[in-house]
Amino acid sequence: MSARAAFAALCLLAAASVRADNVDIVVAARKQVGVTLHYDPAYRKLSFPGGDVPPDRGVCTDVIVRALRAARALDLQALVNADMKANWGAYPHSWRWRLSRPDPNIDHRRVPNLQKYFERAGWSRPVTRLAADYLPGDIVAWDLGRGILHIGIVGDVASDNGARLVLHNIGAGAREEDILFSYRIIGLYRPPSGPPAGLSPRPVATR
């Protein structure tokens, strides 16, 4: 299936999904704990598609990229790149990035781009302060202040305060921590429940 067809299929699945069953994403994210030990934002030349930095390092977005690849065979590097090529104006373009065209080495590793892609895929959910509104496998974006954004995956283990732990890399490698409401939440995204093992979403016609 082409990246554009996969994107369209994701949109249809998101619209049709009435419940979340995304523990497989949690499991894939948790497997990164103890493997990804370092926070390393260095720009690197990646293979394409399926490119990745060494597994012992990465940034917050790499937790998301790796989890969705492992759990759902969704390659955000290819999907974001394809959508940006077709809809360049829909994505944020910070002056400090100095980009005039998509860059498959880094675009999928930037929080604003993932937010825009998830929004366009129909994954957005209302942001609240209710712990019950955040389900296992949900993807959350935060504003840490001073222009620094962060992103992570809601786990399936609740803390003593009732909020679920989060799988993320905020500076010391992949960890599972009680930080859900520690920062201002600016985005909540819920991937549609995955298809049965061995099946792929049906390709849909695109213009």
N, C-alpha and C positions, 0 to 999 in steps of 0.2 A: 504494500500500500504506500502511495506517495505521502510525503509529509503533509501536503495540503489536504489530502483525503483523510488522513489520520486526524488532523485538526478539526475538520468538519464532523467526523464521527464522534470526537470527544464532545463537541458542542451538543450534538443530539443526545448523547448519553447523559450529559449533565442535565439537560432539560427533562429527560425522562426518569431520571433517578429520583426515587421517593425516600430512600433511606441510605445511610452510609454503612458500608461494610469494608473498611479500609485497614483492618489490622495487618494485612500483608505489607502495607507501606510502613507501618510501625516496626514490624519485624525486620524489614530491610534496613531501616534507619538504625535500629538498635545494633545490628551487626557491624556497624561502623565504629561503635564504641570500643576502645582498646586497639583499634586498627589505625584510625585517623588520629594521630597524636599531636599534630601541630597545626597552628593557624598560619597559613602562608598565602598572602594575596598577590604574589608575584605573577605578572603576565607571562604566559607560556604559550608557545606554539603547540597546538593540539592537532591530533589526527581528526579527520572528519569523514563520516559521522562517527559517533561513539567515542570521541576523544575525552581524555580525562588527565588530570594531574596525578602524580604518584599517590597511591592510596593512603600513605601515612601522613598526608598533608592536604590542606584545602581551606576553604572559607565556608561561611554559613550556607551559601547557595549550593555548594557541592554536596552537602547532606541531602538536599532535595533532589538534585540531579541523580545522584547515585541510588537513592531509595526508589525513585520512579523507574529507573532503568531496571533495577533488580526485581522489583515487585510486579511491574506492569509492562516491561519492555518498551516504555515510553522514553525516547531519546530527546530530552529538552534541548540539547545542542542543535539537533536537526530541526525540531519543530519550531523553536523560537527563530532560528535562522530563516526558515521558509516563510514564516508569517511576517517577519520584519522585511524581507525582500518584497513581499506583496503589499505590505501596509506600512511602509517606512514612516509615514507621517503620524501614525497612530501611537508610536512609541516615544518615550522621553529621550531627549538627546542633550545630556548635560554638556555644557561648554568644556568642562574639564576632561571629558572623554575624547574630544577632538576626532569625532567620527563623521564621515560623510556617506558611509555605506555600512551595511552589516558586517560584523567581524565574528566569525564562528569560533574564534579562540576565546572570546571574553563575553559576548552578549548574554549568553545563558547563565553567566556567573555573576550577574548584576541584579540586585534585588528589584529595582524598579522595572526592569524588563520582565522578570518572572511575574511580578504583580500584574503587569499589563497583559501578558500572555494568559494568565489564569483568568483574569477578568474577561478577556475576549473569548475564552473557551467556555464561559458560562459557569465557572466554579465559585464565584463570589457569594458570600453569605453575610448577613448583617453582623456588624461588630457590636458586641455587648460586653457587660461586666459579669455575666452569669456563667459560672463554670460549666453548667449543664449544656450550654450552647456550643461547647468545644469538644468535638468527638475524636476518637482515635483515628489518626491518619489525616486529620485536618492540617492545613498549612497556614501558619500565622506569620504576619509581617509586623514588625515593630519599628517605631521611631525612637532611637536611643538618645536623641538630642544632638545638636551641633551638626546636623546634616548627615548623621550616621544612621543607616537603616540595617535591620537584621531580619532573618527569616528562620523558621524552624518547623518541626513536625510535632503535633500533639500526640503524646503517647497513650498507652492504655492502662497506666498505673496512676492512681490518684494520690496526691500528697495529703498531709494531715488536714490542710485547710479545704480540701475538697476539689481543688483545681488539679487537673492532670499534669503530670510531668511533661517536659518538652525535650525532644531530641534535637540538638543543635550544636554548632561550633561557634562560640562567641569569642574565642581567643586562646583556647587551650586544648584544641582537638574536639572530636565528637564526644558529647556527654549527654546524660539524661538528668535534667535538673528541674527544680521547682521555680520557674521564672515566668510562667504564663502571664501573670498580671504585674510583673515587676516593671514593665515599660509600657509606653502608650501603644496600644494596638492600632494599626492603620490598615490592616487587611486580614480577612479570614476567607480561606478558599477550601472548598470541599471537592476533592476528586470524585467522580462518579464511581459507584461500586464496580469492581473489576468483573470482567466476563469470566465464565468458568475456565479452569485450567485448560490450556491447549487451544482455546478459541481466541479470535481477534475480533474487534469491532468490525461490522460489515462496512466496506468502503461505500461512501456516498458520492453522488455526482457533484462536482463543483464547477463553477464557471471559470 
